[in-house]
Amino acid sequence: MLAALSVTSARAWNYTNGDVLLIFRLSGFNDVEYDLGNISQFTGLPSGSTINVTDWDPGIVTGVFGSDLTGVSVIVASTTADTNASPSSWLSSGDPTAVPHDNSFPTWRNNLYSTISAVGSRPLTYLVPSNSPASYSIDPSGTYRLASYDYTVTGGGVNAGAIQELGGNVSFNVEQTIPGSFGFWQIAPGSSTQSATYVGTFTIDANGNLSFTAGSLVVVTPPTILSIGRTGTVNTVSFTTVNGGNYWLTYSNAPGNSTNWPIVSGPVAGDGSNHSLNHTTADASGFYRVVRTP
């Protein structure tokens, strides 16, 4: 049984370690950042319970990226202080096959605590004008770039090529391209061979509706592309499915330089059979991924 809950309140951006940061980003646009309040709202919940996350203003993010958020990346992150009696960080993962591991304390402090804490505190440090009580829209190349998510996690652009991995501070993709579902992991100082703790799953649609479901990780067999055919300018991609969820076709004509794989077709419901999706493009070559959302 799923218990529907809501997270609602009017908060000021008064970041302190332990707050949850919700970030939206897309190359060439402002970073949009929200402070959702303390991490405790997402921990200790009964497995299967669902929160509708409403403690943020979608109007800010749609004002930057447009009313349809398809293709925009979303990140969720939080950390305790490094002096906390039980230090820990929480990070989203857009890779359903990734299983993050705990870090040694120095590695955790240098890579996770210092980075996530800086993302939350820099808008205050650099006196960035606020769009609303608990959000910022910051141009990564503008006047307040030093306070932006992009600038902070990449060390001033030094590790810009690894921004999807929190600027290279983790070994998995912390971003999820909208629409989609993504995991939320708790990573604490400890053995590098010890798996992190799966807290639950966030789901977001193209309109910005965000929810969180508590519970253990459900491993789903990823889809396999079986064939790609072309007739004229229409490419047909065939792939496997399992029961449940929806399958989407994403595309890039330059994956080495692309931070996003926009959805170009779908969805098709998973039923255990092989399915196909079409994409019309004049590109002479390109690359496809098939992704699944609940």
Phi, psi and omega in degrees: 000135179260131177259120182274123179238170177224149176243105182222135172179160177261117185238151170270157173282096178229061191304137169220152180304135187108346175282154180263129179256130176247118187239137172241135182211152175202133182307130180093358181237167173295150167280133177249123190234136180233146172254111185271356183099186191295147181298339185300339179291343181249000183243155177072015180274150175300139180302130180097346179288146185238134176250130168272112187276106186238005183277047176200157186260101180300339180298330178293314184287322178288333175294333178272314189257349184103167185292333177258114185271011179304128179094345177283145179266146179232141180225141173235132184210151176203158176205146168281174171289158178287348178264001180298145180297331177231076185296143181194156173231160178229135183218144172284157175221122178272003180252107184293347180263353183281141173232094182299158179239155176295159181246162167295160183300314179299321179292315178301315182295316183286321187267319186259299183304308186296323182287309183294317179299321180293322178300320181284324187268337185297323177302326177284320181299319183263011174054047180288132177298135182269140176284324180206172187307330185228037180207160175221144168243111190237127177283116181296347178243010185261199185301320184257028184303328182298339181265355186284158176301311182304311183295318184294309186286339181263007180063044180078024179094357181297321181249039185300330181291345182247026185299329179295337178259038182056045181071020180091008181276347175226168185258016180222165182279116181274354183262150171233129177281130181284139358276159178166180177239149182210149183282162179227118189245144171259123183239118184242156174301134181174206181287139179291348179263357181269125181294145174291172184260126178279123185265321182170194186230129171266146174226134180223140179256179186293345178266358179092010177286120188242133177223162179227131177243121180284149176144171184286162181291129174256114183277122180246133178300121182293151179293150176245127175286124184266324182196158174228121178243157181224130174230112185065241178254012182254120175263135178244120183250122179256143187204164178274156172223164168240167182298135177095160176077177177236147183244138184231148177259127177242158190213147170213139176262000178208071187298332180292336181247004185256130175266356180222150174241091184300144174288129182243350180196154177121179007267167168231137184286138177283130180221012181089354179260168173279141181226171179224149173227147183254152176217126178264123180207146176270357180300140179286335179208161180183180185227143182238148168231147171248127181240153182242138172235151181301000000 
